[in-house]
Amino acid sequence: MFPEIFAAVRELQLPLLAALLLMGAVAKAAPRSQGTGVTVLVPQGWRRPVTVLTCLLEVVLAVALLTLTGPLGEVARVLTVSLFAVSVVVLSVVRRRDPEAGCGCFGGLSREPIGWRTLTRASLLAVAAAATVGLAPNGWDVAATPTLTHGVVLGVELLLLAALSPELREALGRTIGADSCALREHSPRRSLRRLRRSDVWRTNAKVMLSAEPEDTWRHGCWRFLRYDGMRHGQRVDVVYAVRVGGPRRTGVRAALVDRQSGAVIATFGAVTTLDLQGPPRRLPRPRQAAKRDEVEGRGVARPDTLAKEPPGEAGRGMPGDPEGERIQV
Amino acid sequence: MSVIMDSGRDRRRFTAALLGSTAAPEPTPVHHRVVRGVVVDATSYMLCLATPNGEERFLYERVTGFWRGGEVLPSELRPGDDAVVLCSRDGRLVAERVWAQTARASGVIVDSEGDNLEIDPGHGRPRLTVVLPYRTSGRVSVRHPRLEPGYLFDVVGVWRDGEVWAARPATTQPPHPLDSAPRRPLTREHSNTIEGIATWYDPAWGRSAHLDPRAHAAGAAYPSLDRSGHEGRCDRRTPCLPLPLLSTGATLSMRNDCTRETAVVPVIDCAAADSWFCDLCPSCGTHAAGRIASLTMISFVALGGRLEAGCFNATVTVANQEG
């Protein structure tokens, strides 16, 4: 049993190391990955060539681990061992030279200062590469014929690597986290899609002369689109304000502005971007409502309070409702 | 330029119609105390300037200062110099401070050869040749220890034969090259009021200040310009301050935190170089790091800035009328 597991562990290192090397090469090739790892030790002009060389070396080794067997495969495995061993030494030197520098193992993701986790990971990978020396199959064969033992070992090893990888937090933050809507880059196409789904767009479709906006601009959370329009024989500008982000049903605002006088002819769109606090309450039955009003002294209108409405009782869209006042048509 | 300004005015009007007038306030006109033109004659008691309004004459007070790469005497101003005059508070007749041939080189070093540097100011603007004279090279290299390609550079100097002769550093160089600048952390909660520093730039490059309308444009170049609503390509990066994305035509309510002067300035251009810097301004106390905007020379002086200092601490408000 134990020798089988040991063999599975050794075999699994081939595809795993190849995958890690490929991921590292891709991440290093991405922009804004300079100034970390080994590039800290070389002059400014050499940084890009050194990064490219490292990428190439990693890709070549990854492909060799996946495909080569025999003496050539052995050479690739020994080279992989030396790559990781050298990287442990280089990382230690970089750490001493610039304690703030990241390891650059996964390009721009590895910005966190080099710590014991990074060094341990590189050392473990060197040991893993050393374990593959002398194996008969290549990485592709192992990946093509997976067994249950391989799966279990892979899971355990991935957990170990995750614990030793400071890049995971950065990667998670970049994928899940998002800037405030005012700071977020947002494609104009998505705003256009949201606009065309809105009822405000359908309402003004007859007024507009073209389907493509004449001008587009951004103001914080809002993207503006201006269209040419004609209303009762007069040229108008149809201006839409589409909010960036927020729930799908977020209101789109629009205004019709007279081209000649610059006067706002009409504005459209509910302006609230907030969700309702709770589900709408059912109205009480008429008899219960009458009884409640009687108890609260609102059943009979007194002459001096005729014009007054109790605060908070005005319905949506009625005067006195701050939300309703902003809805203009 | 005027086309950009017209479309900007329309954008501001439409933004105000939909988000309310607080979101896009009307820009305040440049204070009449600030004049820019070309020196026609400079004597020990009077300065004659060619401006778009014709020739204007300014008298001096005992405290009037003159800057031309350093404090100089009025007789050292030469005919043909590009000059910015800040008049005294009493009226437009008396000059309080005069800057002549003021230039700024702000950007990334692309080439260095001996005492000459080539600076790329970004956003497709022409590259500048900067000369570091022996007199000022020590002062500049204290704040800019690495004069190598890839590192940032920002000095104030004077124009001489189409080159910028460095007079004093305008910032402290970041210790890393531009490519290794750290990313700004995510900002989930965004405030409408942002503190940072305001700098200046010259949209006319010191040439024909009496004719070029760009030399008299009031406004600001903004480092967080939206990529889609801008003519041409704005090659900015994500600035280190959480600045809201805006387009040309938006307006910034800006306050000079040193002098407490306020103004509403329109966004007229892209400030690519300002998005690369994340520096402090030592003008009055410590403040938040990062650049909010590059004002044009005229707007910068009108807001109480000193061109030779290169920056002032500022607070900007961009209302974002949320329903």
Interface residues (C-beta under 8 A of the other chain):
Chain A: R32 Q34 G35 T36 Q44 G45 R47 G108 R111 G173 G177 A178 D179 S180 C181 A182 L183 R184 E185 S187 P188 D215 T216 W217 R218 H219 G220 C221 W222 F224 R226 D237 V239 A241 G251 R253 A254 A255 V257 G262 V264 T267 A270 V271 T272 T273 L274 R326
Chain B: S7 D10 R11 R13 F14 T15 A17 L18 L19 A23 A24 E148 P149 G150 Y151 H176 P177 D179 S180 P182 R183 L186 T187 R188 E189 H190 S224 D226 R227 S228 G229 P242 L243 P244 L245 L246 S247 T248 G249 A250 V318 N320 E322 G323
